[in-house]
Amino acid sequence: MTYVIAQPCVDLKDRACVDECPVDCIYEGKRMLYIHPDECVDCGACEPVCPVEAIFYEDDTPEEWKGYYDANVHFFDDLGSPGGAAKMGEIDHDHELVAALPPQEHDE
């Protein structure tokens, strides 16, 4: 089991979750953040600090965003397990589900 970042993060990337994560498993894509399923220790520290409530425990992901589980998992298909997001910086791609989305509007 792991945590999943869903659509509310797209084009926002607040990063409060990144600052809170004790194991550095939240990676930055072009348009959203992704939780590495093998590096996440299920501590849940990220979930309450997300200002747009984009982070869910895998089983609690709303039905409309269930595809984001696969997006978080398969974002790492080419990366493998780098062992920490900080050294990677922004990764110059997104999962195809995210890349295909129109620009997302966020209230400031």
Protein Blocks (a to p, Z undefined) as FASTA:
>chain_A
ZZdddfklgonlnolmmmmmmnlpaccdfkbccddfklpgolommmmmpmnlpaccfklp
cfklmmmmmmmmmmmmmnopnopaklnopafbdcfklmmpccddddZZ
